[in-house]
């Protein structure tokens, strides 16, 4: 490798590693957020939404972090800029947790990401974040080109999730869960996916629970494989 080539690669890695704190304007005030900068040649930008705040979910959740690495880190080749934020009432984000209106927080984050990078957007979410990400895209007219729902819940801690709106969501969708997900029995998740509009794909990671415990690398591989199939 030439010195010039090494310098270019080093610069790209440094850009990808750069973490920048930002403040988004949400429906109920400030939303705390961070963006991992990507390559100057990135073809997409990404937003990843965290799990339920009442279960300790924040933008620093390990599944959210590992998904970010898959989309941003040089070794995974995409090197996209990735935004993570805290839902209302979480961390330093203003407002109060609602349970449904957080979909509007997702829209606020998407608007910031589109204005900041002017790139097609891939939207992902884990658990509650997946539910809010999907809901945000129904009829919203965003720049989202594909959605990855990681560990999409059907019921958890007394909360029940309904997804009849997915019949109207024609964006490419990945439903990526563990086959031992305690918050989404396989048969129930299959019924949700079957009722959703095309295009869609369901992938179950063998031996993985809701949190992909011990299977985070497998989650990353499946997510990357699907994204590459979308030719984004």
C-alpha positions in Angstrom: 0.0 0.0 0.0 1.3 3.4 -0.9 1.8 6.2 1.6 -1.0 8.2 -0.1 -3.4 5.3 0.0 -2.6 4.6 3.7 -3.2 8.3 4.4 -6.6 8.3 2.7 -7.7 5.1 4.6 -6.5 6.6 7.9 -8.5 9.8 7.3 -11.6 7.8 6.5 -11.3 5.7 9.6 -10.8 8.9 11.7 -13.9 10.4 10.2 -15.9 7.3 10.9 -14.8 7.2 14.5 -15.7 10.8 15.2 -18.6 11.1 17.6 -20.5 14.4 17.7 -23.1 15.5 20.2 -26.1 17.2 18.7 -29.4 18.6 20.0 -32.6 17.9 18.0 -35.8 19.8 18.2 -38.5 17.4 19.1 -42.3 17.9 19.5 -41.8 18.3 23.3 -38.5 20.1 23.3 -34.8 19.2 23.0 -33.8 15.6 22.1 -30.4 14.5 23.2 -28.5 12.9 20.3 -25.1 11.8 19.0 -24.0 11.2 15.4 -21.1 8.9 14.4 -19.7 10.6 11.3 -19.2 8.5 8.2 -17.2 8.5 5.1 -17.4 11.4 2.7 -18.4 8.9 0.1 -21.2 7.3 2.1 -24.2 6.4 0.0 -26.7 6.5 2.9 -27.2 7.9 6.4 -28.9 5.9 9.2 -31.0 6.4 12.3 -31.2 3.8 15.0 -33.9 4.0 17.8 -33.4 2.7 21.3 -35.6 0.3 23.3 -38.2 1.2 25.9 -37.1 3.9 28.4 -39.0 2.3 31.3 -36.8 -0.8 30.8 -33.6 1.3 30.9 -33.4 1.8 27.1 -31.2 4.7 25.9 -29.1 5.5 22.9 -26.3 3.7 24.5 -28.1 0.3 24.5 -25.8 -2.5 23.4 -27.9 -3.7 20.6 -28.3 -0.2 19.3 -24.5 0.4 19.6 -23.7 -2.8 17.8 -26.1 -2.0 15.0 -24.5 1.4 14.7 -21.0 -0.2 14.4 -22.2 -2.5 11.6 -23.4 0.6 9.6 -20.6 2.9 10.5 -17.3 1.2 11.3 -14.7 0.8 8.5 -14.3 -3.0 8.9 -18.0 -3.5 7.9 -17.4 -1.4 4.7 -20.6 0.8 4.7 -19.1 3.7 6.7 -22.4 5.6 6.9 -23.1 8.4 9.3 -25.4 7.1 12.0 -27.6 9.2 14.3 -28.8 7.9 17.7 -31.0 9.9 20.0 -32.9 9.6 23.3 -36.6 9.5 23.2 -38.5 12.2 25.1 -38.0 12.0 28.8 -34.9 9.9 28.5 -31.4 11.1 29.5 -31.2 14.8 28.7 -34.2 14.8 26.3 -37.0 17.0 27.3 -40.7 16.0 27.6 -42.4 13.0 29.2 -42.6 9.4 28.0 -45.9 8.6 26.3 -45.7 5.2 24.6 -47.1 6.1 21.2 -46.2 9.7 20.4 -42.5 8.8 20.4 -43.1 8.0 16.7 -43.1 11.8 16.3 -39.6 11.9 17.9 -38.5 9.6 15.2 -39.8 11.9 12.6 -37.9 14.8 14.2 -34.7 12.8 14.1 -35.3 11.8 10.5 -35.8 15.5 9.5 -32.5 16.5 11.1 -30.7 13.6 9.5 -32.1 14.4 6.0 -31.2 18.1 6.4 -27.7 17.4 7.7 -26.6 14.9 5.1 -29.0 15.0 2.2 -28.7 11.3 1.7 -31.2 8.4 1.5 -31.9 7.1 5.0 -31.9 3.6 6.4 -34.0 3.5 9.6 -33.5 0.9 12.3 -34.8 0.3 15.8 -34.5 -2.2 18.6 -37.6 -3.4 20.5 -39.7 -0.4 21.4 -37.5 1.6 19.0 -38.4 -0.8 16.2 -42.1 -0.3 16.9 -41.8 3.5 16.9 -39.6 3.5 13.7 -42.2 1.4 11.8 -45.1 3.6 13.0 -43.2 6.8 12.1 -42.9 5.8 8.4 -46.6 5.2 7.6 -47.6 8.0 5.3 -44.9 10.3 6.5 -43.1 11.0 3.1 -39.6 10.8 4.6 -36.3 10.0 2.9 -36.3 6.5 4.4 -35.5 3.8 1.9 -35.5 0.7 4.1 -36.4 -0.2 7.7 -34.8 -2.8 9.9 -36.9 -3.9 13.0 -34.6 -5.6 15.5 -36.4 -7.6 18.2 -39.8 -6.3 17.3 -42.0 -6.9 20.4 -45.5 -8.2 20.5 -46.0 -7.9 24.2 -43.6 -7.0 27.0 -44.0 -6.0 30.7 -47.8 -5.6 30.3 -47.5 -3.6 27.1 -49.2 -5.0 24.0 -48.1 -3.9 20.5 -50.3 -3.9 17.4 -49.0 -3.7 13.8 -52.0 -3.6 11.6 -50.6 -0.4 10.0 -47.9 -2.5 8.4 -50.2 -3.4 5.6 -49.8 0.1 4.4 -46.0 0.3 4.7 -44.5 -0.7 1.3 -40.9 0.2 2.1 -38.4 -2.7 2.2 -38.6 -4.2 5.7 -36.3 -6.5 7.7 -37.8 -8.3 10.8 -34.7 -9.6 12.6 -35.2 -11.4 15.9 -34.0 -14.3 17.9 -35.8 -17.5 17.7 -36.0 -17.5 21.5 -37.3 -14.0 21.8 -39.3 -13.9 25.0 -41.2 -10.8 23.9 -42.2 -12.0 20.5 -43.1 -15.7 20.1 -42.2 -17.0 16.7 -45.7 -17.8 15.6 -47.0 -14.4 16.6 -44.2 -12.6 14.8 -44.7 -14.7 11.7 -48.3 -13.7 11.6 -47.3 -10.0 11.9 -44.8 -10.3 9.0 -47.3 -12.3 6.9 -49.8 -9.5 7.2 -47.3 -6.7 6.4 -47.0 -5.2 2.9 -44.2 -6.4 0.6 -41.3 -6.2 0.3 -40.3 -7.8 3.6 -38.0 -10.4 5.0 -38.0 -12.2 8.4 -34.8 -13.6 9.8 -34.5 -15.5 13.1 -31.1 -15.8 14.7 -30.8 -19.4 16.1 -30.5 -19.5 19.9 -30.9 -15.7 20.4 -33.2 -14.1 22.9 -34.8 -10.7 22.7 -31.5 -9.0 23.5 -29.4 -11.1 21.1 -27.4 -12.2 24.2 -24.2 -13.9 22.9 -25.5 -13.4 19.4 -24.7 -9.7 18.7 -22.2 -10.6 15.9 -24.8 -12.8 14.2 -27.3 -9.9 14.4 -24.7 -7.6 12.8 -24.0 -10.2 10.0 -27.7 -10.6 9.2 -28.4 -6.9 9.2 -25.5 -6.2 6.8 -26.4 -9.1 4.6 -29.9 -7.7 4.2 -28.8 -4.2 3.5 -26.4 -5.3 0.8 -29.2 -7.2 -0.8 -31.1 -3.9 -1.0 -28.3 -2.4 -3.1 -28.4 0.8 -1.1 
